[in-house]
Amino acid sequence: MSAGADGRFLKAFGERVRAERTRRGMSRRALAEEADISERYVTLLESGKGNVSLLVLKRVAEAFDVPLGELVGAGSPAVPRGLRIALIGLRGAGKSTLGAALGRERRVPFVELDREVERLSGAPLGSLLELYGPEAYRRWEKEALQRLLETRRGFIVATGGGLVSEAETYELLLAHCFTVWLKASPEEHMSRVLAQGDRRPVAASKKAMEDLKRILAERTPLYARADAAVDTAGERPSRSLDKLRSAVPAD
């Protein structure tokens, strides 16, 4: 096997390990203890940099209680992450506008994850949050993402701004999708939301801008884990689409 093929195998194996661990809700430490390997080695495996021995393969498969062939890819091939583009960022970044346009160009479905949450739960987002709270919403959000991954080979998905704060859901997204952070200035985020006719940011708080800046500062390290970032501040949608098209893998 060539060095290039070796690298592709290690990368694919790492993605499978991370996806399976995330699906089961296991931490890296829990997997390390179950497989009798170090937590650092789990991190290397998932990043595609581990020197995988047959014994390690066996231990990891046993930790998941799955056949070894399933884990290393002897069954159905994993879907390349580049076929699934996930857009993250605060409201007003342009996720829906740019996602829909890119979906048309690539001839793949464009999905707003919040709409999938509404479809699965049978309730409008506002009612779901009001009646059952944010924890119920996050459970539906994770299930919506899992179903999307199970039923669609290629797609563009726009996620809710807070998804990155849910570790398991975000890890699932990162493991299976090429993720792009659409970013803008706080002022532009706010002005775009208001331009859409949504007055809730103003009505909810007299210090809406301060709140928005705080949320953005808190989430920036999480958003920065994305594969790419596209700054839409001050850009026309057509120019932002050009930048997004250049940032993602070719279809």
ZAKOL-22291 format. One line per field, with one value per atom (N, C-alpha, C): residue in three letters; atom name; z, x, y; residue number from 1. Coordinates in steps of 0.1 Angstrom, whole numbers, plus 5000, padded with zeros to 4 digits. Example, Ala and Ser with C-alpha at 12.3 -4.5 7.8 and 13.67 -1.06 7.14 Angstrom:
residuo	[ALA_ALA_ALA_SER_SER_SER]
atomo	[N_CA_C_N_CA_C]
z	[5078_5078_5078_5071_5071_5079]
x	[5132_5123_5132_5128_5137_5129]
y	[4943_4955_4967_4978_4989_5000]
num	[1_1_1_2_2_2]
***
This chain:
residuo	[MET_MET_MET_SER_SER_SER_ALA_ALA_ALA_GLY_GLY_GLY_ALA_ALA_ALA_ASP_ASP_ASP_GLY_GLY_GLY_ARG_ARG_ARG_PHE_PHE_PHE_LEU_LEU_LEU_LYS_LYS_LYS_ALA_ALA_ALA_PHE_PHE_PHE_GLY_GLY_GLY_GLU_GLU_GLU_ARG_ARG_ARG_VAL_VAL_VAL_ARG_ARG_ARG_ALA_ALA_ALA_GLU_GLU_GLU_ARG_ARG_ARG_THR_THR_THR_ARG_ARG_ARG_ARG_ARG_ARG_GLY_GLY_GLY_MET_MET_MET_SER_SER_SER_ARG_ARG_ARG_ARG_ARG_ARG_ALA_ALA_ALA_LEU_LEU_LEU_ALA_ALA_ALA_GLU_GLU_GLU_GLU_GLU_GLU_ALA_ALA_ALA_ASP_ASP_ASP_ILE_ILE_ILE_SER_SER_SER_GLU_GLU_GLU_ARG_ARG_ARG_TYR_TYR_TYR_VAL_VAL_VAL_THR_THR_THR_LEU_LEU_LEU_LEU_LEU_LEU_GLU_GLU_GLU_SER_SER_SER_GLY_GLY_GLY_LYS_LYS_LYS_GLY_GLY_GLY_ASN_ASN_ASN_VAL_VAL_VAL_SER_SER_SER_LEU_LEU_LEU_LEU_LEU_LEU_VAL_VAL_VAL_LEU_LEU_LEU_LYS_LYS_LYS_ARG_ARG_ARG_VAL_VAL_VAL_ALA_ALA_ALA_GLU_GLU_GLU_ALA_ALA_ALA_PHE_PHE_PHE_ASP_ASP_ASP_VAL_VAL_VAL_PRO_PRO_PRO_LEU_LEU_LEU_GLY_GLY_GLY_GLU_GLU_GLU_LEU_LEU_LEU_VAL_VAL_VAL_GLY_GLY_GLY_ALA_ALA_ALA_GLY_GLY_GLY_SER_SER_SER_PRO_PRO_PRO_ALA_ALA_ALA_VAL_VAL_VAL_PRO_PRO_PRO_ARG_ARG_ARG_GLY_GLY_GLY_LEU_LEU_LEU_ARG_ARG_ARG_ILE_ILE_ILE_ALA_ALA_ALA_LEU_LEU_LEU_ILE_ILE_ILE_GLY_GLY_GLY_LEU_LEU_LEU_ARG_ARG_ARG_GLY_GLY_GLY_ALA_ALA_ALA_GLY_GLY_GLY_LYS_LYS_LYS_SER_SER_SER_THR_THR_THR_LEU_LEU_LEU_GLY_GLY_GLY_ALA_ALA_ALA_ALA_ALA_ALA_LEU_LEU_LEU_GLY_GLY_GLY_ARG_ARG_ARG_GLU_GLU_GLU_ARG_ARG_ARG_ARG_ARG_ARG_VAL_VAL_VAL_PRO_PRO_PRO_PHE_PHE_PHE_VAL_VAL_VAL_GLU_GLU_GLU_LEU_LEU_LEU_ASP_ASP_ASP_ARG_ARG_ARG_GLU_GLU_GLU_VAL_VAL_VAL_GLU_GLU_GLU_ARG_ARG_ARG_LEU_LEU_LEU_SER_SER_SER_GLY_GLY_GLY_ALA_ALA_ALA_PRO_PRO_PRO_LEU_LEU_LEU_GLY_GLY_GLY_SER_SER_SER_LEU_LEU_LEU_LEU_LEU_LEU_GLU_GLU_GLU_LEU_LEU_LEU_TYR_TYR_TYR_GLY_GLY_GLY_PRO_PRO_PRO_GLU_GLU_GLU_ALA_ALA_ALA_TYR_TYR_TYR_ARG_ARG_ARG_ARG_ARG_ARG_TRP_TRP_TRP_GLU_GLU_GLU_LYS_LYS_LYS_GLU_GLU_GLU_ALA_ALA_ALA_LEU_LEU_LEU_GLN_GLN_GLN_ARG_ARG_ARG_LEU_LEU_LEU_LEU_LEU_LEU_GLU_GLU_GLU_THR_THR_THR_ARG_ARG_ARG_ARG_ARG_ARG_GLY_GLY_GLY_PHE_PHE_PHE_ILE_ILE_ILE_VAL_VAL_VAL_ALA_ALA_ALA_THR_THR_THR_GLY_GLY_GLY_GLY_GLY_GLY_GLY_GLY_GLY_LEU_LEU_LEU_VAL_VAL_VAL_SER_SER_SER_GLU_GLU_GLU_ALA_ALA_ALA_GLU_GLU_GLU_THR_THR_THR_TYR_TYR_TYR_GLU_GLU_GLU_LEU_LEU_LEU_LEU_LEU_LEU_LEU_LEU_LEU_ALA_ALA_ALA_HIS_HIS_HIS_CYS_CYS_CYS_PHE_PHE_PHE_THR_THR_THR_VAL_VAL_VAL_TRP_TRP_TRP_LEU_LEU_LEU_LYS_LYS_LYS_ALA_ALA_ALA_SER_SER_SER_PRO_PRO_PRO_GLU_GLU_GLU_GLU_GLU_GLU_HIS_HIS_HIS_MET_MET_MET_SER_SER_SER_ARG_ARG_ARG_VAL_VAL_VAL_LEU_LEU_LEU_ALA_ALA_ALA_GLN_GLN_GLN_GLY_GLY_GLY_ASP_ASP_ASP_ARG_ARG_ARG_ARG_ARG_ARG_PRO_PRO_PRO_VAL_VAL_VAL_ALA_ALA_ALA_ALA_ALA_ALA_SER_SER_SER_LYS_LYS_LYS_LYS_LYS_LYS_ALA_ALA_ALA_MET_MET_MET_GLU_GLU_GLU_ASP_ASP_ASP_LEU_LEU_LEU_LYS_LYS_LYS_ARG_ARG_ARG_ILE_ILE_ILE_LEU_LEU_LEU_ALA_ALA_ALA_GLU_GLU_GLU_ARG_ARG_ARG_THR_THR_THR_PRO_PRO_PRO_LEU_LEU_LEU_TYR_TYR_TYR_ALA_ALA_ALA_ARG_ARG_ARG_ALA_ALA_ALA_ASP_ASP_ASP_ALA_ALA_ALA_ALA_ALA_ALA_VAL_VAL_VAL_ASP_ASP_ASP_THR_THR_THR_ALA_ALA_ALA_GLY_GLY_GLY_GLU_GLU_GLU_ARG_ARG_ARG_PRO_PRO_PRO_SER_SER_SER_ARG_ARG_ARG_SER_SER_SER_LEU_LEU_LEU_ASP_ASP_ASP_LYS_LYS_LYS_LEU_LEU_LEU_ARG_ARG_ARG_SER_SER_SER_ALA_ALA_ALA_VAL_VAL_VAL_PRO_PRO_PRO_ALA_ALA_ALA_ASP_ASP_ASP]
atomo	[N_CA_C_N_CA_C_N_CA_C_N_CA_C_N_CA_C_N_CA_C_N_CA_C_N_CA_C_N_CA_C_N_CA_C_N_CA_C_N_CA_C_N_CA_C_N_CA_C_N_CA_C_N_CA_C_N_CA_C_N_CA_C_N_CA_C_N_CA_C_N_CA_C_N_CA_C_N_CA_C_N_CA_C_N_CA_C_N_CA_C_N_CA_C_N_CA_C_N_CA_C_N_CA_C_N_CA_C_N_CA_C_N_CA_C_N_CA_C_N_CA_C_N_CA_C_N_CA_C_N_CA_C_N_CA_C_N_CA_C_N_CA_C_N_CA_C_N_CA_C_N_CA_C_N_CA_C_N_CA_C_N_CA_C_N_CA_C_N_CA_C_N_CA_C_N_CA_C_N_CA_C_N_CA_C_N_CA_C_N_CA_C_N_CA_C_N_CA_C_N_CA_C_N_CA_C_N_CA_C_N_CA_C_N_CA_C_N_CA_C_N_CA_C_N_CA_C_N_CA_C_N_CA_C_N_CA_C_N_CA_C_N_CA_C_N_CA_C_N_CA_C_N_CA_C_N_CA_C_N_CA_C_N_CA_C_N_CA_C_N_CA_C_N_CA_C_N_CA_C_N_CA_C_N_CA_C_N_CA_C_N_CA_C_N_CA_C_N_CA_C_N_CA_C_N_CA_C_N_CA_C_N_CA_C_N_CA_C_N_CA_C_N_CA_C_N_CA_C_N_CA_C_N_CA_C_N_CA_C_N_CA_C_N_CA_C_N_CA_C_N_CA_C_N_CA_C_N_CA_C_N_CA_C_N_CA_C_N_CA_C_N_CA_C_N_CA_C_N_CA_C_N_CA_C_N_CA_C_N_CA_C_N_CA_C_N_CA_C_N_CA_C_N_CA_C_N_CA_C_N_CA_C_N_CA_C_N_CA_C_N_CA_C_N_CA_C_N_CA_C_N_CA_C_N_CA_C_N_CA_C_N_CA_C_N_CA_C_N_CA_C_N_CA_C_N_CA_C_N_CA_C_N_CA_C_N_CA_C_N_CA_C_N_CA_C_N_CA_C_N_CA_C_N_CA_C_N_CA_C_N_CA_C_N_CA_C_N_CA_C_N_CA_C_N_CA_C_N_CA_C_N_CA_C_N_CA_C_N_CA_C_N_CA_C_N_CA_C_N_CA_C_N_CA_C_N_CA_C_N_CA_C_N_CA_C_N_CA_C_N_CA_C_N_CA_C_N_CA_C_N_CA_C_N_CA_C_N_CA_C_N_CA_C_N_CA_C_N_CA_C_N_CA_C_N_CA_C_N_CA_C_N_CA_C_N_CA_C_N_CA_C_N_CA_C_N_CA_C_N_CA_C_N_CA_C_N_CA_C_N_CA_C_N_CA_C_N_CA_C_N_CA_C_N_CA_C_N_CA_C_N_CA_C_N_CA_C_N_CA_C_N_CA_C_N_CA_C_N_CA_C_N_CA_C_N_CA_C_N_CA_C_N_CA_C_N_CA_C_N_CA_C_N_CA_C_N_CA_C_N_CA_C_N_CA_C_N_CA_C_N_CA_C_N_CA_C_N_CA_C_N_CA_C_N_CA_C_N_CA_C_N_CA_C_N_CA_C_N_CA_C_N_CA_C_N_CA_C_N_CA_C_N_CA_C_N_CA_C_N_CA_C_N_CA_C_N_CA_C_N_CA_C_N_CA_C_N_CA_C_N_CA_C_N_CA_C_N_CA_C_N_CA_C_N_CA_C_N_CA_C_N_CA_C_N_CA_C_N_CA_C_N_CA_C_N_CA_C_N_CA_C_N_CA_C_N_CA_C_N_CA_C_N_CA_C_N_CA_C_N_CA_C_N_CA_C_N_CA_C_N_CA_C_N_CA_C_N_CA_C_N_CA_C_N_CA_C_N_CA_C_N_CA_C_N_CA_C_N_CA_C_N_CA_C_N_CA_C]
z	[5000_5000_5000_4991_4990_5002_5004_5015_5014_5002_5000_5004_5000_5003_5018_5024_5039_5046_5041_5047_5046_5034_5032_5041_5043_5052_5066_5071_5085_5087_5077_5078_5078_5069_5069_5082_5087_5099_5111_5111_5122_5122_5110_5109_5113_5110_5115_5130_5136_5150_5157_5152_5158_5156_5145_5142_5151_5152_5160_5175_5180_5194_5196_5187_5189_5189_5180_5179_5192_5199_5211_5223_5221_5233_5242_5236_5244_5244_5255_5255_5250_5247_5243_5254_5266_5278_5280_5278_5280_5269_5257_5247_5250_5254_5258_5269_5279_5290_5285_5277_5272_5263_5254_5245_5250_5263_5269_5261_5256_5250_5256_5253_5260_5253_5261_5255_5244_5246_5236_5223_5224_5212_5205_5212_5206_5198_5204_5197_5184_5184_5172_5162_5166_5157_5150_5158_5152_5143_5144_5136_5123_5123_5111_5112_5124_5126_5134_5138_5146_5137_5142_5136_5140_5132_5137_5135_5146_5146_5146_5141_5141_5155_5165_5179_5183_5179_5183_5176_5163_5156_5163_5167_5174_5187_5195_5207_5205_5196_5193_5189_5180_5175_5187_5195_5207_5217_5218_5226_5221_5208_5202_5201_5202_5200_5186_5176_5162_5155_5144_5136_5132_5132_5128_5114_5105_5091_5089_5098_5097_5101_5111_5115_5106_5099_5090_5076_5073_5061_5051_5055_5046_5041_5048_5043_5034_5036_5028_5030_5019_5021_5028_5036_5042_5032_5035_5025_5027_5017_5018_5025_5034_5041_5031_5020_5011_5004_5004_4998_5007_5019_5029_5035_5031_5036_5047_5058_5069_5072_5073_5075_5090_5097_5111_5112_5124_5126_5132_5137_5143_5132_5137_5128_5121_5109_5101_5093_5094_5087_5073_5069_5055_5052_5063_5061_5052_5053_5045_5031_5029_5015_5008_5014_5007_5005_5016_5015_5004_5003_4992_4978_4977_4964_4961_4970_4968_4965_4972_4969_4955_4950_4936_4926_4929_4920_4920_4932_4933_4930_4929_4926_4937_4950_4961_4970_4979_4988_4997_4999_5010_5021_5033_5045_5056_5062_5074_5086_5094_5105_5114_5116_5125_5119_5105_5099_5101_5101_5103_5118_5127_5141_5142_5135_5136_5129_5119_5112_5121_5127_5136_5148_5154_5167_5165_5153_5151_5157_5160_5167_5161_5160_5156_5166_5162_5170_5183_5181_5193_5203_5198_5208_5214_5207_5212_5224_5221_5232_5244_5241_5252_5260_5254_5261_5268_5261_5266_5270_5265_5269_5260_5262_5253_5253_5264_5264_5254_5254_5244_5230_5228_5214_5210_5219_5216_5213_5220_5217_5203_5199_5186_5175_5179_5169_5166_5176_5174_5166_5169_5161_5147_5145_5131_5123_5129_5122_5120_5129_5127_5116_5115_5104_5091_5091_5078_5073_5082_5078_5074_5079_5076_5063_5059_5047_5035_5036_5025_5023_5011_5008_5007_4999_4998_5001_5007_5010_5015_5016_5022_5034_5046_5058_5065_5068_5077_5091_5100_5114_5123_5134_5144_5149_5153_5158_5171_5179_5191_5191_5179_5178_5183_5181_5184_5199_5207_5222_5227_5218_5222_5217_5226_5222_5213_5217_5210_5196_5195_5182_5173_5179_5171_5166_5175_5170_5159_5160_5149_5136_5137_5125_5119_5128_5123_5117_5123_5118_5104_5101_5088_5078_5081_5072_5071_5059_5057_5062_5073_5080_5078_5075_5072_5081_5088_5096_5088_5087_5081_5091_5090_5100_5095_5104_5101_5114_5113_5125_5133_5146_5154_5149_5145_5140_5127_5119_5106_5109_5119_5123_5127_5136_5141_5130_5122_5111_5102_5098_5089_5095_5108_5115_5115_5118_5119_5105_5095_5081_5076_5083_5080_5087_5095_5101_5115_5120_5133_5143_5152_5162_5175_5176_5189_5195_5188_5194_5202_5197_5203_5215_5212_5222_5235_5232_5243_5253_5249_5258_5254_5263_5260_5257_5260_5257_5247_5237_5227_5221_5217_5211_5220_5233_5242_5244_5244_5245_5233_5221_5209_5209_5213_5213_5223_5234_5244_5239_5233_5227_5216_5208_5197_5203_5213_5219_5225_5232_5238_5228_5216_5206_5196_5196_5185_5186_5197_5197_5192_5194_5188_5173_5169_5155_5147_5154_5148_5145_5150_5148_5134_5127_5114_5104_5093_5083_5076_5075_5068_5073_5071_5075_5064_5062_5052_5058_5056_5062_5052_5056_5047_5050_5060_5064_5052_5050_5039_5025_5023_5010_5004_4991_4984_4985_4985_4985_4974_4962_4951_4954_4960_4964_4975_4985_4996_4990_4980_4974_4967_4960_4954_4964_4976_4986_4992_4994_4999_4989_4976_4966_4966_4968_4968_4981_4992_5004_5006_4998_5000_4989_4992_4982_4970_4958_4946_4947_4941_4941_4932]
x	[5009_5000_5009_5006_5014_5012_5021_5020_5007_5003_4990_4978_4979_4968_4967_4979_4980_4973_4976_4971_4956_4951_4936_4929_4936_4930_4929_4940_4941_4930_4929_4919_4905_4902_4889_4886_4896_4894_4891_4899_4897_4883_4878_4865_4854_4856_4847_4847_4859_4860_4853_4856_4849_4834_4830_4815_4808_4814_4808_4809_4820_4820_4810_4808_4799_4785_4782_4768_4764_4774_4772_4772_4776_4777_4789_4799_4811_4821_4828_4839_4851_4862_4874_4880_4878_4884_4877_4863_4856_4860_4862_4867_4881_4889_4903_4903_4895_4894_4888_4878_4872_4881_4889_4897_4911_4914_4927_4938_4935_4946_4945_4955_4956_4946_4941_4933_4940_4953_4960_4960_4961_4961_4948_4937_4924_4923_4929_4929_4937_4948_4956_4949_4942_4934_4924_4916_4905_4910_4922_4928_4934_4935_4941_4956_4962_4976_4981_4972_4977_4983_4993_4999_4991_4981_4971_4976_4977_4981_4968_4970_4959_4953_4961_4957_4948_4952_4944_4931_4931_4918_4909_4914_4906_4901_4909_4904_4893_4895_4886_4872_4873_4861_4853_4861_4855_4849_4855_4850_4836_4834_4821_4812_4817_4810_4804_4813_4810_4820_4817_4827_4838_4850_4862_4860_4855_4853_4845_4835_4826_4833_4842_4849_4859_4866_4877_4872_4859_4854_4852_4852_4850_4836_4827_4813_4811_4799_4796_4806_4811_4821_4815_4823_4818_4816_4806_4803_4814_4820_4830_4824_4831_4826_4823_4831_4830_4816_4809_4796_4785_4789_4779_4785_4779_4784_4775_4781_4773_4777_4768_4770_4767_4776_4774_4776_4772_4773_4761_4762_4750_4740_4728_4717_4722_4718_4721_4734_4741_4754_4752_4740_4737_4736_4734_4734_4723_4711_4699_4701_4704_4706_4717_4728_4740_4738_4733_4731_4721_4710_4701_4707_4715_4721_4732_4740_4750_4743_4732_4725_4720_4715_4710_4721_4733_4744_4749_4750_4755_4744_4732_4721_4719_4720_4718_4708_4701_4691_4697_4690_4693_4684_4689_4681_4684_4674_4675_4672_4682_4680_4668_4666_4655_4641_4640_4628_4626_4637_4637_4633_4637_4633_4618_4613_4598_4591_4596_4589_4589_4600_4601_4593_4593_4586_4571_4568_4554_4549_4559_4556_4565_4559_4568_4579_4590_4602_4599_4591_4588_4580_4570_4562_4570_4579_4587_4595_4601_4610_4602_4590_4582_4576_4572_4565_4575_4586_4595_4609_4612_4625_4636_4648_4659_4665_4664_4669_4662_4648_4641_4644_4646_4650_4663_4673_4686_4685_4676_4675_4669_4659_4653_4663_4671_4682_4692_4696_4706_4699_4687_4680_4678_4674_4673_4685_4697_4710_4713_4710_4713_4705_4692_4683_4688_4692_4697_4709_4718_4730_4727_4717_4713_4706_4699_4690_4695_4705_4710_4725_4728_4743_4749_4743_4748_4738_4742_4733_4741_4734_4738_4729_4735_4726_4730_4720_4722_4717_4726_4724_4720_4714_4711_4724_4723_4735_4741_4733_4738_4742_4741_4744_4758_4767_4781_4783_4774_4775_4771_4765_4761_4772_4781_4793_4790_4781_4779_4773_4764_4758_4768_4777_4787_4798_4802_4811_4806_4793_4787_4787_4784_4785_4799_4809_4823_4828_4823_4828_4823_4811_4804_4803_4805_4802_4815_4817_4827_4820_4825_4818_4824_4816_4820_4814_4822_4817_4815_4802_4799_4798_4807_4809_4806_4803_4801_4803_4803_4804_4791_4792_4780_4769_4774_4764_4757_4765_4758_4749_4753_4743_4730_4731_4719_4711_4717_4710_4703_4709_4703_4691_4692_4680_4668_4672_4661_4655_4664_4659_4649_4650_4641_4628_4627_4614_4613_4624_4624_4628_4619_4622_4626_4626_4628_4642_4653_4665_4664_4656_4655_4645_4634_4623_4628_4637_4640_4650_4657_4667_4671_4672_4676_4691_4698_4712_4715_4706_4707_4721_4727_4740_4751_4750_4760_4758_4746_4743_4748_4746_4750_4766_4772_4787_4792_4786_4790_4788_4777_4774_4785_4787_4797_4811_4815_4828_4829_4818_4818_4818_4812_4811_4823_4830_4840_4850_4855_4864_4858_4845_4838_4835_4831_4829_4843_4854_4867_4872_4865_4868_4864_4856_4851_4863_4860_4870_4874_4865_4868_4859_4863_4856_4854_4842_4839_4833_4840_4835_4826_4813_4803_4800_4808_4806_4808_4798_4800_4800_4796_4797_4783_4781_4769_4767_4755_4753_4761_4762_4769_4784_4789_4804_4806_4797_4798_4797_4788_4786_4799_4806_4818_4829_4829_4838_4835_4822_4818_4822_4819_4822_4837_4845_4859_4864_4856_4861_4857_4847_4843_4849_4850_4855_4846_4852_4845_4835_4823_4813_4816]
y	[4988_5000_5012_5022_5034_5043_5053_5062_5070_5074_5081_5073_5060_5051_5049_5047_5046_5058_5070_5082_5082_5079_5079_5069_5057_5047_5052_5058_5063_5074_5083_5094_5088_5078_5073_5065_5058_5050_5060_5070_5080_5086_5089_5095_5085_5072_5062_5061_5061_5060_5071_5084_5095_5095_5091_5091_5081_5069_5058_5062_5068_5073_5083_5093_5103_5098_5089_5083_5076_5070_5063_5072_5085_5094_5091_5085_5082_5093_5096_5105_5098_5105_5099_5091_5096_5089_5076_5076_5063_5053_5057_5048_5043_5052_5048_5037_5039_5029_5016_5017_5004_4996_5004_4997_4995_4999_4997_5004_5016_5024_5038_5046_5059_5069_5079_5089_5097_5099_5106_5098_5085_5077_5077_5078_5080_5092_5103_5116_5115_5108_5106_5098_5087_5079_5087_5095_5103_5114_5118_5129_5123_5109_5102_5102_5104_5104_5092_5083_5071_5060_5054_5042_5030_5026_5016_5002_4995_4981_4972_4960_4951_4949_4948_4947_4959_4971_4983_4982_4979_4977_4968_4957_4947_4952_4959_4965_4975_4984_4995_4989_4979_4972_4965_4959_4952_4963_4974_4985_4989_4990_4993_4982_4969_4957_4957_4959_4958_4950_4943_4935_4944_4938_4946_4951_4943_4948_4960_4961_4973_4985_4984_4996_5001_4992_4996_4998_4996_5000_4989_4976_4965_4965_4971_4971_4983_4990_5002_5013_5019_5030_5042_5049_5061_5072_5080_5092_5102_5107_5117_5130_5136_5147_5159_5160_5170_5170_5159_5159_5165_5167_5172_5185_5196_5209_5215_5218_5223_5238_5247_5261_5264_5270_5273_5288_5294_5308_5314_5326_5333_5336_5339_5344_5356_5357_5369_5368_5356_5354_5351_5347_5344_5329_5321_5306_5302_5307_5303_5308_5320_5326_5319_5318_5312_5297_5290_5276_5272_5279_5276_5278_5289_5291_5281_5277_5266_5253_5250_5238_5237_5248_5249_5246_5252_5251_5236_5230_5216_5206_5210_5201_5191_5196_5188_5195_5187_5194_5204_5215_5224_5222_5220_5217_5227_5233_5241_5232_5230_5220_5223_5236_5240_5235_5236_5231_5216_5209_5194_5191_5200_5198_5200_5210_5213_5201_5196_5185_5172_5169_5157_5159_5171_5173_5175_5180_5183_5196_5205_5218_5229_5241_5252_5254_5260_5261_5269_5280_5288_5280_5273_5265_5254_5247_5237_5242_5254_5259_5264_5270_5275_5264_5253_5242_5233_5230_5219_5224_5236_5241_5238_5244_5242_5228_5221_5207_5198_5199_5191_5195_5208_5213_5206_5206_5201_5186_5179_5164_5162_5171_5170_5174_5184_5188_5177_5170_5159_5148_5145_5134_5139_5151_5156_5155_5158_5157_5142_5134_5119_5114_5117_5113_5118_5130_5136_5129_5125_5118_5104_5098_5084_5083_5094_5093_5101_5110_5118_5116_5113_5112_5125_5134_5148_5158_5169_5180_5192_5204_5216_5218_5220_5222_5234_5242_5254_5250_5252_5248_5260_5258_5268_5274_5286_5293_5287_5280_5275_5260_5254_5239_5237_5246_5244_5242_5247_5246_5232_5224_5210_5201_5196_5189_5177_5168_5156_5159_5168_5172_5178_5187_5194_5184_5175_5164_5156_5153_5145_5153_5166_5174_5175_5177_5178_5165_5154_5141_5137_5142_5138_5149_5161_5172_5182_5187_5198_5210_5216_5226_5240_5250_5263_5273_5281_5292_5304_5308_5321_5332_5342_5351_5366_5374_5389_5396_5409_5418_5417_5419_5419_5429_5441_5451_5445_5438_5433_5421_5413_5402_5409_5419_5425_5432_5439_5447_5437_5426_5416_5410_5406_5400_5410_5423_5433_5436_5435_5437_5427_5415_5404_5406_5416_5419_5413_5407_5401_5411_5416_5426_5419_5406_5400_5403_5405_5409_5422_5431_5444_5443_5436_5435_5427_5417_5408_5415_5425_5431_5445_5454_5467_5468_5457_5456_5445_5445_5434_5433_5444_5444_5438_5442_5437_5422_5418_5403_5396_5401_5395_5394_5405_5405_5394_5393_5383_5369_5366_5353_5350_5359_5357_5354_5362_5360_5346_5341_5328_5317_5319_5308_5309_5319_5320_5309_5304_5293_5280_5279_5267_5268_5280_5282_5280_5284_5283_5269_5259_5245_5241_5249_5246_5244_5237_5234_5247_5256_5269_5280_5292_5303_5313_5319_5328_5341_5352_5365_5371_5373_5379_5394_5399_5413_5423_5431_5441_5436_5423_5417_5416_5417_5414_5399_5393_5379_5372_5378_5371_5370_5380_5379_5369_5369_5359_5345_5343_5330_5326_5335_5332_5327_5334_5330_5317_5314_5301_5290_5293_5283_5279_5289_5287_5279_5281_5275_5260_5255_5241_5232_5219_5210_5210_5207_5206_5194_5196_5186_5174]
num	[1_1_1_2_2_2_3_3_3_4_4_4_5_5_5_6_6_6_7_7_7_8_8_8_9_9_9_10_10_10_11_11_11_12_12_12_13_13_13_14_14_14_15_15_15_16_16_16_17_17_17_18_18_18_19_19_19_20_20_20_21_21_21_22_22_22_23_23_23_24_24_24_25_25_25_26_26_26_27_27_27_28_28_28_29_29_29_30_30_30_31_31_31_32_32_32_33_33_33_34_34_34_35_35_35_36_36_36_37_37_37_38_38_38_39_39_39_40_40_40_41_41_41_42_42_42_43_43_43_44_44_44_45_45_45_46_46_46_47_47_47_48_48_48_49_49_49_50_50_50_51_51_51_52_52_52_53_53_53_54_54_54_55_55_55_56_56_56_57_57_57_58_58_58_59_59_59_60_60_60_61_61_61_62_62_62_63_63_63_64_64_64_65_65_65_66_66_66_67_67_67_68_68_68_69_69_69_70_70_70_71_71_71_72_72_72_73_73_73_74_74_74_75_75_75_76_76_76_77_77_77_78_78_78_79_79_79_80_80_80_81_81_81_82_82_82_83_83_83_84_84_84_85_85_85_86_86_86_87_87_87_88_88_88_89_89_89_90_90_90_91_91_91_92_92_92_93_93_93_94_94_94_95_95_95_96_96_96_97_97_97_98_98_98_99_99_99_100_100_100_101_101_101_102_102_102_103_103_103_104_104_104_105_105_105_106_106_106_107_107_107_108_108_108_109_109_109_110_110_110_111_111_111_112_112_112_113_113_113_114_114_114_115_115_115_116_116_116_117_117_117_118_118_118_119_119_119_120_120_120_121_121_121_122_122_122_123_123_123_124_124_124_125_125_125_126_126_126_127_127_127_128_128_128_129_129_129_130_130_130_131_131_131_132_132_132_133_133_133_134_134_134_135_135_135_136_136_136_137_137_137_138_138_138_139_139_139_140_140_140_141_141_141_142_142_142_143_143_143_144_144_144_145_145_145_146_146_146_147_147_147_148_148_148_149_149_149_150_150_150_151_151_151_152_152_152_153_153_153_154_154_154_155_155_155_156_156_156_157_157_157_158_158_158_159_159_159_160_160_160_161_161_161_162_162_162_163_163_163_164_164_164_165_165_165_166_166_166_167_167_167_168_168_168_169_169_169_170_170_170_171_171_171_172_172_172_173_173_173_174_174_174_175_175_175_176_176_176_177_177_177_178_178_178_179_179_179_180_180_180_181_181_181_182_182_182_183_183_183_184_184_184_185_185_185_186_186_186_187_187_187_188_188_188_189_189_189_190_190_190_191_191_191_192_192_192_193_193_193_194_194_194_195_195_195_196_196_196_197_197_197_198_198_198_199_199_199_200_200_200_201_201_201_202_202_202_203_203_203_204_204_204_205_205_205_206_206_206_207_207_207_208_208_208_209_209_209_210_210_210_211_211_211_212_212_212_213_213_213_214_214_214_215_215_215_216_216_216_217_217_217_218_218_218_219_219_219_220_220_220_221_221_221_222_222_222_223_223_223_224_224_224_225_225_225_226_226_226_227_227_227_228_228_228_229_229_229_230_230_230_231_231_231_232_232_232_233_233_233_234_234_234_235_235_235_236_236_236_237_237_237_238_238_238_239_239_239_240_240_240_241_241_241_242_242_242_243_243_243_244_244_244_245_245_245_246_246_246_247_247_247_248_248_248_249_249_249_250_250_250_251_251_251]
***
